[in-house]
Amino acid sequence: MALTATHNNQDILVPATRRGEPLVRSISQAQIEHESELGLAYAFPSANADINAGDSILTIKNTSDSFLVLTSAIFLPANVACQYDIGIGATTTALVGTAVTALNMNEEFSTKTFDHEVKSDETAIADANVMFRVMTNTTDSLRTTLDGIILGKNHFIQINQETECTSGAVTVFGFFIPELQ
């Protein structure tokens, strides 16, 4: 069965149920997928590093006028079970450490850039207030959500490796938006 509808002064057939109800197709999409289509989503990978216990394995500072909305992080295992402390803070201090390149998740739009600093083994700023902790084991990666973490200008997220490991890495995912809705 089909219904007739008009669009731009043209009649079109719309699929319908036996009761004459129009059939509608809906596609559900995570917001990071939508923002990636627009070239606004980034992955922020740390180095696979041997850093001192208590040092930052990854610090991401938003220095743009847009908001940085973080969605998740994937922690890669080290040679021992490891605790990571995750906190946020604000500072105008420039980060110091090993530079990390953020990767646009849509290569079609890789020229879209936003001001930010990303460092591994960052040492210039004091530890952020810890919001939560995650523990990794020695064999399985761990994905954790960062839903609700939004970094305004000069705000940062800091992931400290609290256990001495000879390796370990984390990748954070997020997107930039000009204004909150």
C-alpha positions as MATLAB code, in Angstrom:
seq = 'MALTATHNNQDILVPATRRGEPLVRSISQAQIEHESELGLAYAFPSANADINAGDSILTIKNTSDSFLVLTSAIFLPANVACQYDIGIGATTTALVGTAVTALNMNEEFSTKTFDHEVKSDETAIADANVMFRVMTNTTDSLRTTLDGIILGKNHFIQINQETECTSGAVTVFGFFIPELQ';
ca = [
       0.000    0.000    0.000;
       1.148    3.563   -0.640;
      -0.017    7.074    0.148;
       0.316   10.084   -2.116;
       2.102   13.129   -0.736;
       3.136   16.360   -2.371;
       6.684   17.707   -2.193;
       7.855   20.730   -4.240;
       4.581   20.626   -6.172;
       5.172   17.021   -7.193;
       3.185   14.003   -6.091;
       5.273   11.254   -4.531;
       4.315    7.821   -3.306;
       4.978    7.106    0.362;
       5.004    3.481    1.572;
       2.179    2.760    4.018;
       0.970   -0.013    6.300;
      -2.215   -1.985    5.590;
      -4.018    0.458    7.876;
      -2.917    3.410    5.741;
      -0.256    4.670    8.169;
       2.867    6.065    6.497;
       6.010    4.003    7.029;
       8.831    6.077    8.427;
      12.478    5.121    8.580;
      14.629    6.551   11.330;
      18.381    6.348   11.699;
      19.869    6.727   15.142;
      23.354    8.200   15.312;
      25.673    9.041   18.194;
      26.499   12.738   18.323;
      30.221   12.080   17.849;
      29.402   10.300   14.576;
      27.381   13.294   13.426;
      30.141   15.729   14.406;
      32.692   13.521   12.632;
      30.652   13.852    9.433;
      31.105   17.614    9.814;
      34.850   17.335   10.483;
      34.535   18.453   14.102;
      35.471   15.195   15.907;
      38.966   14.340   17.076;
      40.928   11.504   18.628;
      43.619   12.544   21.103;
      46.089    9.645   21.466;
      48.821    9.660   24.086;
      52.224    8.218   23.414;
      52.768    4.642   24.580;
      54.953    5.892   27.371;
      56.936    4.895   30.414;
      56.238    7.835   32.688;
      56.734    8.263   36.414;
      53.955    7.323   38.791;
      51.712   10.317   39.343;
      52.632   12.035   36.071;
      50.138   12.932   33.384;
      49.970   10.410   30.550;
      47.679   12.761   28.603;
      46.574   16.354   29.106;
      44.213   18.041   26.660;
      43.699   21.787   26.977;
      41.065   23.601   24.956;
      42.429   27.011   23.923;
      39.720   27.731   21.333;
      36.545   29.760   21.701;
      34.543   26.620   20.861;
      33.604   24.044   23.464;
      35.338   20.650   23.484;
      32.832   17.917   24.341;
      34.522   14.666   25.405;
      32.746   11.357   24.907;
      35.021    8.446   25.802;
      38.528    7.180   26.470;
      40.201    3.892   25.676;
      42.982    2.795   28.014;
      45.535    0.319   26.716;
      47.027   -2.173   29.137;
      50.512   -1.921   30.537;
      52.764   -4.559   32.003;
      51.004   -4.310   35.396;
      47.548   -3.353   36.598;
      47.430    0.428   36.512;
      45.345    3.152   38.142;
      44.568    6.320   36.224;
      43.151    9.450   37.884;
      41.015   11.678   35.652;
      40.431   15.302   36.544;
      39.565   18.628   34.972;
      40.779   22.108   35.697;
      41.404   25.557   34.263;
      44.647   27.411   33.693;
      46.204   29.910   31.340;
      49.587   28.198   31.797;
      51.013   26.604   28.655;
      51.436   22.852   28.868;
      54.917   21.329   29.010;
      55.649   17.768   27.919;
      55.801   15.633   24.805;
      53.626   17.085   22.041;
      50.817   14.862   20.812;
      49.019   15.332   17.502;
      45.243   15.278   17.632;
      43.672   13.445   14.691;
      40.550   14.628   12.889;
      38.267   11.589   12.682;
      37.133   12.497    9.169;
      40.029   12.874    6.723;
      37.784   14.759    4.293;
      37.794   17.661    6.754;
      41.282   17.328    8.169;
      41.913   21.018    7.442;
      39.326   22.074   10.051;
      41.311   22.891   13.146;
      40.589   24.259   16.585;
      43.072   25.757   19.022;
      44.133   23.182   21.572;
      47.212   21.807   23.283;
      47.796   18.104   23.816;
      50.757   16.756   25.768;
      51.886   13.432   27.105;
      53.988   13.432   30.291;
      52.832   16.993   31.041;
      54.625   18.640   33.979;
      53.792   22.391   33.985;
      50.441   22.452   35.755;
      49.357   21.196   39.149;
      47.214   18.085   39.364;
      43.564   18.679   38.570;
      40.858   17.765   41.035;
      40.213   14.048   40.535;
      36.714   13.330   39.247;
      37.080    9.563   38.981;
      39.585    6.728   38.670;
      39.884    3.771   36.342;
      41.886    0.595   36.734;
      43.330   -1.455   33.884;
      44.640   -4.976   34.002;
      47.583   -6.316   32.021;
      45.723   -7.851   29.082;
      42.490   -6.091   28.106;
      41.906   -2.545   26.949;
      39.283   -0.584   28.858;
      36.768    1.849   27.406;
      35.167    4.380   29.709;
      32.647    7.104   28.964;
      33.441   10.741   29.566;
      29.859   11.867   29.000;
      29.192   15.276   30.477;
      32.795   16.517   30.381;
      32.845   19.783   28.451;
      35.964   21.910   28.278;
      35.569   25.647   27.763;
      38.418   27.943   26.805;
      41.580   27.292   28.866;
      40.041   24.262   30.572;
      41.801   20.927   30.490;
      41.385   17.259   31.211;
      44.328   15.536   32.815;
      44.811   11.776   32.953;
      47.465   10.823   35.467;
      49.066    7.398   35.547;
      49.143    6.768   39.296;
      50.866    3.378   39.155;
      54.421    3.006   37.836;
      54.183    1.077   34.568;
      56.772    0.594   31.863;
      54.159    1.253   29.193;
      50.567    2.300   28.799;
      48.499    4.601   26.630;
      45.124    6.284   26.425;
      43.117    7.784   23.570;
      40.391   10.333   24.285;
      37.581   11.077   21.808;
      35.610   14.301   21.525;
      34.328   17.066   19.293;
      34.291   20.850   19.100;
      31.053   22.829   18.945;
      30.731   26.630   18.789;
      28.001   26.864   21.413;
      26.135   24.686   23.871;
      22.436   24.105   23.186;
];
